[in-house]
Amino acid sequence: METLSIGTLFGLLAGLLFLSACFSASETAMMAINRYRLRHAAETGHRGATLAQALLNQTDKLLGVILLGNNLVNIAAATLATIISIRLFGESDVALSLATLLLTFLILVFSEVTPKVLGASYPERIAYPAAYVLMPMLKLTYPVVWFVNLFVQGILRLLGIRPPEPGLGNRLGLEELRTIVLESSGVLPQEHRRILVNLLELEDITVDDVMTPRSQIEAIDIEDDPERLRQQIATSHHTRLVVQQGSPDNLLGVLHVRRVLHALTGEELDTQTLRESIEAPYFVPAGTPLFTQLRNFQSGRKRLALVVDEYGELQGLVTLEDLLEEMVGEFTTQAPADMGYLRQETDSSWLAEGSVPLRHLNRKLGLSLPLDGPRTLNGLLLESFEDIPEAGVSIKLGGVPVEIVQTQDRAVKMARIYPPAPDQGAAENPST
């Protein structure tokens, strides 16, 4: 080193600090890179991504080669700084101490913090080029890295620590996926995010949440007068009708209206033809998750199911359209009777029937009514009042004023909802 000039020594020191910065940036970039984006880039044939993925599949060896190079460079820089200090100031303890402090500052700023911030901010830009260098280095220094990792694995075993298999630590659960979708506002349109979130929630929602309750099922009685049956079938807004005999507890099946259209043209409706056109009822238990029911509809080629409780009593009716609406939103092809249970008034309030599902209210009005108890507005009001309320009485549900408009048959028939203004709602509940 005595033959080298001071300028050359400073140049070597700067080069060592630069190499240390490269190792630090590579380490942080490799650890911070998005594994799913990396996998996608590797599958598209990106050479740098393929090498980076191969290195990350052996994380212990990757860290070994990076830290080996980084420590060798830092030790060499410390040795070189000592030589420069002796050449300039002699073997002075003060000079050596100042040189150590200065080198520590330079390494901390230029070789550690700054490159690691860059590596965390732009992982792909740094990790892909670095992989071209780190892979050959790993092959050249593999015996040394293996020997070092041998001690590392021994220490981990003594501590009772077992590192997870490559890739297992990066698996995402439903909640993590939901968070990713919700935070992708700059990538996915709002409508796409809403559909994806609805899909992820299908396991948490059951057929009870979307079914048409028993009291609202449009059914025909096979024992009715033929002319009345003709009128009901001809004026129905549904393509399928539940058929009963005598009482709702005696279900015969489901009638596809299209199959009996020809019979409506005759002078008298043929009851025998009607019976022959009835499909056997398809029952599903209450509490079935929507995703499970969607697969059941698909495998059984069904579009309508009757929901029964543990005693076999009919609770409601769920259709394939109900499930699809839960995923993608409401369709415009609804019967007039179905569209009248929730409408906006001129004073910005909403008139809602007591049977309207709370999930629909939350989605339509942007509310946050609780969903872990009753499933309808009537149920929530009765639970809150603990009595049958009278018309004109008001209450706040989740901070939203609700006025009872009409009660009938021991239930709330109609209520008026005063949802908060958009700005007010955002201020009161920033999480929505």
PyMOL commands that set and color helices and strands:
alter all, ss='L'
color gray80, all
select helices_A, chain A and resi 6-32+35-43+47-56+59-89+93-121+123-140+142-158+168-170+174-182+190-200+207-210+214-216+226-235+257-260+262-265+271-276+290-300+320-328+336-339+358-365+377-385+422-428
alter helices_A, ss='H'
color red, helices_A
select strands_A, chain A and resi 212-213+219-221+240-244+251-256+278-279+283-285+304-308+314-319+342-344+350-353+394-397+400-408+411-417
alter strands_A, ss='S'
color yellow, strands_A
deselect
rebuild
show_as cartoon
